Amino acid sequence: MKTALLIIDMQEGMAERTRSGRERANPQAEDHVAALLALFRARGLPVVHVLHDDKDPAAPFRKGAPGGEPMDCARPVGDEPVFWKSGSSAFSGTGLHEYFIQNRIGRLVLVGAVAAFCITSTTRWASDLGYLVVLPGDALIGFDIPAHDGGRIDANTVLRVTLSLLGADFAQLVRADQVAGLV
């Protein structure tokens, strides 16, 4: 079974959120994504990029807008495919599933942003489609969120709960430094 690195929403808009002081978990996530990208490229394994193209013209995550550009740590090279999504899951309306079927990819190492949103949606959808999902938690960007009953939930708690939920039934949780032994 072929394994692909699936990089989700590693876009300048995420870097801007961090630069603006937004609370976030995993300040080293970009380094881990870059290391995994280098590992997959060195081993000749598939790398797939999914970027967000928001339907709102005022949103920063737009194809062609500065916030929509890939971060340096996750910039596509050569013939690495790039899929654009407008929803939460990387599978929604992108042709990603068909690409994986055509290329006989059955396992995904999923990294990127944002852990509680697009990473969660994509992980669950991938699992439902029958993919084995490997989730290096330290290669995910996570932010704080507003609590449903007021206040905010800190970024580390959001990431911890997100990983706990995904690891319970949808993905194999690992650290980025463990991926080399799996691929």
C-alpha positions in Angstrom: 0.0 0.0 0.0 1.4 3.4 -1.0 1.6 6.2 1.5 1.3 9.9 0.7 2.0 13.0 2.7 -1.1 15.1 2.6 -0.4 18.8 3.5 -3.5 20.8 4.3 -3.8 24.6 4.4 -0.2 25.5 5.1 -0.9 29.0 3.8 0.4 32.5 4.5 -2.9 33.3 6.2 -2.0 30.9 9.0 1.4 32.4 9.4 -0.2 35.9 9.6 -2.5 34.6 12.4 0.6 33.5 14.3 2.5 36.8 13.6 -0.6 38.8 14.8 -0.2 37.1 18.2 -3.1 34.6 18.1 -2.6 31.9 20.7 -1.5 28.7 19.1 -0.3 25.2 19.9 2.8 23.6 18.3 4.9 26.6 17.5 7.4 24.1 15.9 4.7 22.7 13.5 6.2 24.4 10.4 9.6 22.8 11.1 8.0 19.3 11.5 6.0 19.8 8.2 9.2 20.8 6.4 11.1 17.8 7.8 8.3 15.4 6.7 8.2 17.0 3.3 11.9 16.5 3.0 11.6 12.9 4.1 8.9 12.1 1.6 10.7 13.8 -1.3 14.0 12.1 -0.4 12.3 8.7 -0.5 10.4 9.4 -3.7 7.0 9.1 -1.9 3.9 11.0 -3.1 3.3 14.5 -1.7 -0.1 16.1 -2.1 -1.0 19.7 -1.2 -4.5 21.0 -0.5 -5.0 24.7 -0.1 -8.1 26.7 1.0 -9.9 29.0 -1.4 -12.6 30.7 0.6 -15.8 31.7 -1.2 -15.8 35.0 0.7 -13.9 37.5 -1.4 -12.8 39.4 1.7 -11.2 36.3 3.3 -7.4 36.0 3.4 -7.4 32.3 2.2 -8.1 32.9 -1.5 -6.4 31.6 -4.5 -4.2 34.4 -5.9 -4.3 36.4 -2.6 -1.2 36.8 -0.4 -2.9 34.8 2.4 -3.7 32.0 0.1 0.0 31.4 -0.9 1.7 28.4 0.5 4.1 28.9 3.4 7.8 28.4 2.5 7.9 25.3 4.7 5.3 23.6 2.5 5.7 25.1 -1.0 4.9 22.6 -3.8 7.7 21.7 -6.2 7.8 19.9 -9.6 4.8 17.9 -10.4 3.4 17.6 -6.8 -0.4 18.0 -7.2 -2.2 20.9 -5.6 -5.9 20.7 -4.9 -8.0 23.7 -4.0 -10.9 23.3 -1.6 -13.6 25.7 -0.5 -15.0 23.6 2.3 -13.5 22.0 5.5 -12.6 18.6 4.2 -9.9 18.1 1.6 -12.1 15.6 0.0 -15.1 17.9 -0.6 -15.4 18.7 -4.3 -11.7 18.4 -5.0 -11.1 15.1 -6.8 -8.7 14.1 -4.1 -10.3 10.7 -3.5 -10.1 9.9 -7.2 -6.5 10.9 -7.4 -5.6 8.6 -4.5 -7.5 5.7 -6.1 -5.8 6.2 -9.5 -2.4 6.3 -7.7 -3.1 3.4 -5.4 -2.6 5.4 -2.3 -4.2 3.8 0.8 -2.4 5.5 3.7 -2.1 9.2 4.4 0.3 11.0 6.7 -1.8 14.1 7.3 -0.2 17.4 8.5 -1.1 21.1 8.4 -3.8 23.4 9.6 -6.1 23.9 11.5 -6.2 20.8 13.7 -9.7 21.3 15.1 -11.2 22.2 11.7 -9.9 21.1 8.3 -7.6 18.5 9.8 -10.4 17.0 11.7 -12.9 17.0 8.8 -10.3 15.5 6.4 -9.2 12.8 8.9 -12.7 11.7 9.6 -13.7 11.7 5.9 -10.5 9.8 5.0 -11.2 7.2 7.6 -14.8 6.8 6.4 -13.4 6.3 2.9 -11.2 3.5 4.1 -7.8 5.2 4.2 -5.4 4.5 7.0 -4.6 7.9 8.5 -1.3 8.6 10.3 -1.5 11.9 12.3 1.7 13.4 13.6 0.2 15.7 16.2 3.3 17.9 16.4 3.0 18.7 12.7 -0.4 20.3 13.1 -1.2 24.0 13.7 -3.9 24.6 16.4 -5.4 27.8 17.6 -7.5 28.8 20.6 -11.3 28.9 20.0 -14.2 30.7 21.6 -16.1 28.5 24.1 -19.7 27.8 23.4 -20.6 29.1 26.9 -18.3 32.2 26.9 -14.6 32.8 27.2 -12.0 31.0 25.2 -10.5 27.5 25.1 -6.7 27.7 25.0 -4.9 26.3 21.9 -3.1 23.5 23.8 -6.4 22.2 25.2 -8.1 22.4 21.8 -5.3 20.4 20.2 -5.3 17.8 23.1 -9.0 17.2 22.8 -8.8 17.1 19.0 -6.0 14.6 18.9 -7.8 12.5 21.6 -11.0 12.4 19.6 -9.2 11.6 16.3 -6.9 9.0 17.9 -9.8 7.2 19.5 -11.3 6.0 16.2 -10.0 7.7 13.1 -6.2 7.9 13.0 -2.9 6.5 14.3 -1.3 9.3 16.4 2.4 9.6 16.2 5.1 12.3 16.5 6.7 13.6 13.4 10.0 11.9 14.2 8.3 8.5 14.2 7.0 8.8 10.6 10.3 7.7 9.1 9.9 4.3 10.7 6.4 3.9 9.2 7.1 4.8 5.5 
